[in-house]
Amino acid sequence: AKERAKILAEAAALKQLASDYMHPEVGVKTTDPTLFGRNYFNRYSAPETDEDEFADERAEILAEAAALKKSAVAYMHPEVGVCSEDATLFGRNYFERASAPDVESMEEAEEKAKILAEAAALKKSAAAYMHPEVGVKTTDPALFGRNYF
């Protein structure tokens, strides 16, 4: 019982250390008045760490990074659409308008259905090949097999 209590206490201490390590924003809480610390980076008498030219360059880099992020999000999510406040900008969608002609003929639709059916069969075969533990299911009592291994 003592050994188990000791192990549980060590596990709780390790959990607390991991939580402190992963969340430094929480800070350290203590009730001992003799414990103290000093932050040498945020004190009033600390020297300035950034010069003006470095601060300007950092601001430019951050602005470029924000613009790149905005472009990447627009590229990866075309369903969001384009937002603009300029009244002179406009566009027309020629593919989803009401008067747009049907672009898929009956033959193309049948060919598309056939291709999709073949793709589904290939997907089923690939899944059966990659997962042999699933086994084969059949409803025909005349089908049987023997496992020699």
Backbone as CSV, one residue per row, in Angstrom:
resi,resn,N_x,N_y,N_z,CA_x,CA_y,CA_z,C_x,C_y,C_z
1,ALA,0.821,-1.185,0.000,0.000,0.000,0.000,0.869,1.254,0.000
2,LYS,1.985,1.189,0.764,2.880,2.341,0.807,3.544,2.572,-0.549
3,GLU,3.910,1.454,-1.187,4.564,1.559,-2.502,3.612,2.165,-3.535
4,ARG,2.350,1.748,-3.472,1.360,2.280,-4.408,1.126,3.774,-4.166
5,ALA,1.036,4.177,-2.907,0.847,5.593,-2.592,2.042,6.410,-3.052
6,LYS,3.238,5.858,-2.907,4.451,6.549,-3.355,4.450,6.722,-4.874
7,ILE,4.076,5.667,-5.602,4.022,5.728,-7.067,2.982,6.743,-7.523
8,LEU,1.806,6.757,-6.888,0.767,7.719,-7.250,1.205,9.150,-6.948
9,ALA,1.926,9.355,-5.853,2.414,10.691,-5.531,3.440,11.157,-6.566
10,GLU,4.335,10.246,-6.987,5.310,10.591,-8.026,4.624,10.909,-9.347
11,ALA,3.588,10.140,-9.691,2.849,10.396,-10.930,2.154,11.747,-10.881
12,ALA,1.585,12.095,-9.727,0.929,13.399,-9.597,1.946,14.528,-9.709
13,ALA,3.136,14.337,-9.120,4.182,15.365,-9.219,4.654,15.514,-10.663
14,LEU,4.818,14.412,-11.380,5.227,14.475,-12.788,4.155,15.157,-13.630
15,LYS,2.889,14.887,-13.327,1.810,15.539,-14.057,1.837,17.047,-13.823
16,GLN,2.088,17.462,-12.576,2.169,18.886,-12.265,3.347,19.534,-12.981
17,LEU,4.493,18.859,-13.027,5.660,19.393,-13.738,5.381,19.527,-15.240
18,ALA,4.728,18.520,-15.811,4.408,18.583,-17.242,3.438,19.723,-17.520
19,SER,2.464,19.908,-16.653,1.512,21.005,-16.830,2.213,22.354,-16.718
20,ASP,3.130,22.491,-15.746,3.885,23.741,-15.608,4.754,24.003,-16.826
21,TYR,5.342,22.949,-17.380,6.214,23.111,-18.549,5.412,23.509,-19.786
22,MET,4.250,22.905,-19.968,3.460,23.151,-21.175,2.676,24.463,-21.112
23,HIS,2.481,25.016,-19.929,1.712,26.246,-19.780,2.499,27.267,-18.959
24,PRO,3.520,27.890,-19.562,4.297,28.877,-18.801,3.524,30.161,-18.529
25,GLU,2.421,30.375,-19.238,1.657,31.598,-19.033,0.920,31.602,-17.691
26,VAL,0.774,30.438,-17.074,0.063,30.362,-15.799,0.865,31.048,-14.699
27,GLY,2.171,30.884,-14.713,3.002,31.509,-13.697,3.211,30.596,-12.511
28,VAL,4.002,31.055,-11.557,4.331,30.271,-10.378,3.560,30.839,-9.193
29,LYS,2.911,29.967,-8.451,2.158,30.381,-7.268,2.873,29.849,-6.034
30,THR,3.099,30.720,-5.070,3.746,30.297,-3.836,3.162,31.067,-2.663
31,THR,3.259,30.461,-1.501,2.790,31.126,-0.286,3.948,31.481,0.631
32,ASP,5.162,31.108,0.265,6.336,31.405,1.082,6.800,32.825,0.797
33,PRO,6.808,33.711,1.808,7.192,35.104,1.558,8.685,35.286,1.315
34,THR,9.495,34.271,1.586,10.932,34.422,1.370,11.336,34.110,-0.069
35,LEU,10.426,33.601,-0.857,10.718,33.280,-2.253,10.353,34.470,-3.125
36,PHE,11.273,34.855,-4.006,11.008,35.962,-4.909,11.856,35.785,-6.159
37,GLY,11.528,36.521,-7.182,12.270,36.499,-8.429,12.187,37.854,-9.088
38,ARG,13.071,38.081,-10.023,13.084,39.369,-10.700,13.180,39.141,-12.197
39,ASN,12.361,39.860,-12.948,12.385,39.773,-14.400,13.274,40.898,-14.924
40,TYR,14.397,40.529,-15.492,15.355,41.522,-15.965,15.024,42.046,-17.358
41,PHE,14.000,41.513,-17.995,13.673,41.915,-19.351,12.543,42.938,-19.403
42,ASN,11.629,42.890,-18.467,10.469,43.785,-18.488,10.530,44.877,-17.433
43,ARG,11.655,45.047,-16.763,11.735,46.085,-15.739,11.860,47.450,-16.401
44,TYR,11.563,48.488,-15.650,11.567,49.843,-16.198,12.968,50.306,-16.577
45,SER,13.966,49.862,-15.852,15.325,50.310,-16.134,16.031,49.457,-17.179
46,ALA,15.322,48.498,-17.783,15.932,47.640,-18.796,16.220,48.448,-20.050
47,PRO,17.366,48.199,-20.683,17.668,48.936,-21.913,16.760,48.478,-23.052
48,GLU,16.534,49.377,-23.992,15.721,49.035,-25.157,16.445,47.959,-25.962
49,THR,15.717,46.950,-26.360,16.346,45.848,-27.081,16.229,46.010,-28.587
50,ASP,15.248,46.745,-29.054,15.053,46.922,-30.494,15.421,48.344,-30.898
51,GLU,16.180,48.423,-31.972,16.438,49.733,-32.548,15.325,50.048,-33.532
52,ASP,15.233,51.298,-33.930,14.139,51.722,-34.796,14.167,51.015,-36.138
53,GLU,15.352,50.841,-36.725,15.414,50.213,-38.043,15.016,48.741,-37.963
54,PHE,15.384,48.064,-36.868,14.975,46.673,-36.711,13.467,46.574,-36.471
55,ALA,12.914,47.508,-35.731,11.479,47.498,-35.479,10.710,47.733,-36.774
56,ASP,11.186,48.657,-37.618,10.520,48.894,-38.896,10.609,47.665,-39.790
57,GLU,11.789,47.051,-39.815,11.953,45.853,-40.649,11.078,44.718,-40.143
58,ARG,10.989,44.573,-38.825,10.126,43.542,-38.258,8.667,43.801,-38.630
59,ALA,8.239,45.049,-38.585,6.864,45.378,-38.948,6.599,45.050,-40.412
60,GLU,7.559,45.338,-41.303,7.387,44.997,-42.725,7.301,43.485,-42.916
61,ILE,8.159,42.763,-42.243,8.155,41.301,-42.370,6.830,40.732,-41.873
62,LEU,6.341,41.226,-40.759,5.063,40.733,-40.238,3.905,41.078,-41.165
63,ALA,3.951,42.256,-41.798,2.899,42.625,-42.751,2.941,41.708,-43.966
64,GLU,4.164,41.408,-44.468,4.278,40.490,-45.602,3.805,39.094,-45.231
65,ALA,4.131,38.648,-44.027,3.682,37.324,-43.586,2.162,37.277,-43.482
66,ALA,1.546,38.343,-43.005,0.085,38.381,-42.921,-0.546,38.349,-44.317
67,ALA,0.066,39.072,-45.267,-0.454,39.053,-46.643,-0.290,37.668,-47.265
68,LEU,0.847,37.007,-47.006,1.045,35.646,-47.518,0.048,34.676,-46.905
69,LYS,-0.231,34.835,-45.621,-1.210,33.969,-44.972,-2.593,34.174,-45.579
70,LYS,-2.942,35.428,-45.836,-4.248,35.722,-46.436,-4.347,35.101,-47.829
71,SER,-3.264,35.186,-48.615,-3.261,34.576,-49.951,-3.362,33.060,-49.865
72,ALA,-2.642,32.464,-48.908,-2.690,31.011,-48.762,-4.072,30.539,-48.356
73,VAL,-4.724,31.266,-47.451,-6.080,30.892,-47.035,-7.051,31.036,-48.210
74,ALA,-6.897,32.107,-49.003,-7.773,32.292,-50.165,-7.561,31.185,-51.189
75,TYR,-6.309,30.721,-51.337,-6.008,29.657,-52.299,-6.546,28.314,-51.818
76,MET,-6.399,28.030,-50.526,-6.798,26.725,-50.001,-8.299,26.617,-49.751
77,HIS,-8.999,27.738,-49.672,-10.442,27.711,-49.408,-11.187,28.554,-50.451
78,PRO,-11.344,28.018,-51.666,-12.053,28.798,-52.686,-13.546,28.931,-52.416
79,GLU,-14.078,28.101,-51.519,-15.508,28.172,-51.229,-15.872,29.419,-50.444
80,VAL,-14.888,30.084,-49.842,-15.174,31.272,-49.040,-15.637,32.412,-49.927
81,GLY,-15.036,32.579,-51.076,-15.419,33.666,-51.967,-14.546,34.888,-51.756
82,VAL,-14.794,35.908,-52.534,-13.995,37.124,-52.481,-14.821,38.221,-51.825
83,CYS,-14.211,38.923,-50.882,-14.871,40.037,-50.210,-14.210,41.332,-50.659
84,SER,-15.020,42.313,-51.065,-14.478,43.580,-51.526,-15.398,44.706,-51.106
85,GLU,-14.787,45.846,-50.766,-15.578,47.020,-50.406,-15.657,48.026,-51.540
86,ASP,-14.946,47.776,-52.619,-14.905,48.714,-53.730,-16.137,48.502,-54.614
87,ALA,-16.917,49.542,-54.822,-18.157,49.423,-55.602,-17.887,49.291,-57.095
88,THR,-16.696,49.637,-57.538,-16.407,49.555,-58.976,-15.969,48.161,-59.394
89,LEU,-15.731,47.265,-58.444,-15.328,45.901,-58.768,-16.562,45.021,-58.880
90,PHE,-16.626,44.252,-59.945,-17.743,43.334,-60.112,-17.290,42.202,-61.025
91,GLY,-18.056,41.163,-61.051,-17.755,40.016,-61.900,-19.020,39.258,-62.202
92,ARG,-18.956,38.388,-63.195,-20.120,37.613,-63.587,-19.703,36.165,-63.726
93,ASN,-20.508,35.265,-63.189,-20.234,33.845,-63.278,-20.976,33.288,-64.493
94,TYR,-20.240,32.916,-65.507,-20.844,32.414,-66.739,-21.194,30.934,-66.653
95,PHE,-20.808,30.254,-65.575,-21.038,28.818,-65.492,-22.288,28.467,-64.694
96,GLU,-22.701,29.315,-63.755,-23.854,28.992,-62.920,-25.038,29.923,-63.169
97,ARG,-25.046,30.638,-64.252,-26.181,31.518,-64.529,-27.354,30.684,-65.046
98,ALA,-28.529,31.229,-64.988,-29.735,30.483,-65.354,-29.773,30.161,-66.844
99,SER,-29.213,31.029,-67.684,-29.275,30.810,-69.126,-28.084,30.015,-69.649
100,ALA,-27.255,29.475,-68.786,-26.087,28.707,-69.220,-26.545,27.394,-69.851
101,PRO,-25.965,27.002,-70.960,-26.357,25.732,-71.593,-25.808,24.554,-70.796
102,ASP,-26.508,23.418,-70.904,-26.021,22.207,-70.265,-24.772,21.749,-70.990
103,VAL,-23.740,21.482,-70.257,-22.478,21.133,-70.882,-22.253,19.633,-70.957
104,GLU,-23.082,18.840,-70.266,-22.886,17.399,-70.248,-23.994,16.718,-71.050
105,SER,-23.596,15.984,-72.065,-24.585,15.273,-72.877,-24.930,13.944,-72.205
106,MET,-25.889,13.236,-72.793,-26.333,11.960,-72.234,-25.226,10.919,-72.296
107,GLU,-24.491,10.893,-73.424,-23.395,9.933,-73.563,-22.304,10.196,-72.526
108,GLU,-22.017,11.477,-72.320,-21.000,11.828,-71.334,-21.442,11.438,-69.932
109,ALA,-22.721,11.610,-69.625,-23.242,11.238,-68.314,-23.150,9.733,-68.098
110,GLU,-23.490,8.945,-69.144,-23.393,7.488,-69.022,-21.939,7.049,-68.849
111,GLU,-21.043,7.660,-69.610,-19.621,7.339,-69.496,-19.093,7.693,-68.104
112,LYS,-19.544,8.835,-67.590,-19.133,9.268,-66.260,-19.621,8.279,-65.207
113,ALA,-20.882,7.828,-65.327,-21.431,6.856,-64.380,-20.658,5.549,-64.434
114,LYS,-20.291,5.114,-65.646,-19.532,3.878,-65.800,-18.146,4.011,-65.152
115,ILE,-17.502,5.135,-65.360,-16.175,5.362,-64.782,-16.243,5.404,-63.257
116,LEU,-17.280,6.052,-62.725,-17.433,6.104,-61.278,-17.710,4.719,-60.686
117,ALA,-18.479,3.895,-61.400,-18.745,2.537,-60.927,-17.460,1.714,-60.929
118,GLU,-16.641,1.854,-61.980,-15.361,1.140,-62.025,-14.425,1.621,-60.917
119,ALA,-14.432,2.918,-60.651,-13.584,3.452,-59.579,-14.028,2.914,-58.223
120,ALA,-15.346,2.789,-58.015,-15.848,2.243,-56.757,-15.446,0.781,-56.604
121,ALA,-15.515,0.010,-57.714,-15.108,-1.394,-57.667,-13.607,-1.502,-57.383
122,LEU,-12.792,-0.641,-57.988,-11.350,-0.646,-57.724,-11.050,-0.273,-56.272
123,LYS,-11.807,0.662,-55.742,-11.617,1.048,-54.344,-11.952,-0.115,-53.417
124,LYS,-13.023,-0.842,-53.734,-13.413,-1.998,-52.934,-12.350,-3.086,-53.007
125,SER,-11.798,-3.316,-54.196,-10.733,-4.315,-54.344,-9.485,-3.905,-53.580
126,ALA,-9.136,-2.631,-53.649,-7.955,-2.157,-52.930,-8.144,-2.296,-51.428
127,ALA,-9.348,-1.998,-50.934,-9.616,-2.141,-49.506,-9.550,-3.612,-49.094
128,ALA,-10.062,-4.516,-49.927,-9.997,-5.942,-49.619,-8.555,-6.430,-49.623
129,TYR,-7.728,-5.893,-50.518,-6.319,-6.293,-50.593,-5.536,-5.773,-49.397
130,MET,-5.807,-4.547,-48.995,-5.050,-3.938,-47.912,-5.517,-4.410,-46.527
131,HIS,-6.717,-4.977,-46.426,-7.245,-5.431,-45.140,-7.711,-6.879,-45.254
132,PRO,-6.770,-7.831,-45.277,-7.181,-9.244,-45.393,-7.859,-9.767,-44.138
133,GLU,-7.722,-9.059,-43.021,-8.342,-9.523,-41.786,-9.855,-9.394,-41.808
134,VAL,-10.405,-8.614,-42.752,-11.855,-8.432,-42.818,-12.534,-9.715,-43.259
135,GLY,-11.952,-10.421,-44.200,-12.533,-11.663,-44.673,-13.494,-11.441,-45.828
136,VAL,-14.017,-12.545,-46.374,-14.928,-12.495,-47.516,-16.322,-12.865,-47.029
137,LYS,-17.310,-12.077,-47.421,-18.690,-12.350,-47.035,-19.473,-12.751,-48.282
138,THR,-20.252,-13.806,-48.165,-21.067,-14.265,-49.286,-22.392,-14.798,-48.762
139,THR,-23.387,-14.796,-49.626,-24.698,-15.336,-49.254,-25.020,-16.617,-50.025
140,ASP,-24.134,-17.022,-50.923,-24.356,-18.227,-51.725,-23.838,-19.443,-50.967
141,PRO,-24.711,-20.404,-50.608,-24.243,-21.570,-49.842,-23.386,-22.531,-50.673
142,ALA,-23.376,-22.377,-51.990,-22.583,-23.275,-52.824,-21.114,-22.847,-52.876
143,LEU,-20.805,-21.655,-52.388,-19.429,-21.178,-52.390,-18.753,-21.552,-51.079
144,PHE,-17.561,-22.136,-51.182,-16.820,-22.493,-49.986,-15.331,-22.466,-50.316
145,GLY,-14.529,-22.479,-49.298,-13.093,-22.505,-49.475,-12.442,-23.105,-48.267
146,ARG,-11.204,-23.521,-48.418,-10.492,-24.159,-47.331,-9.183,-23.417,-47.112
147,ASN,-8.846,-23.150,-45.853,-7.612,-22.468,-45.521,-6.556,-23.519,-45.204
148,TYR,-5.557,-23.623,-46.076,-4.492,-24.609,-45.883,-3.388,-24.084,-44.980
149,PHE,-3.505,-22.840,-44.572,-2.441,-22.268,-43.749,-2.899,-22.121,-42.332
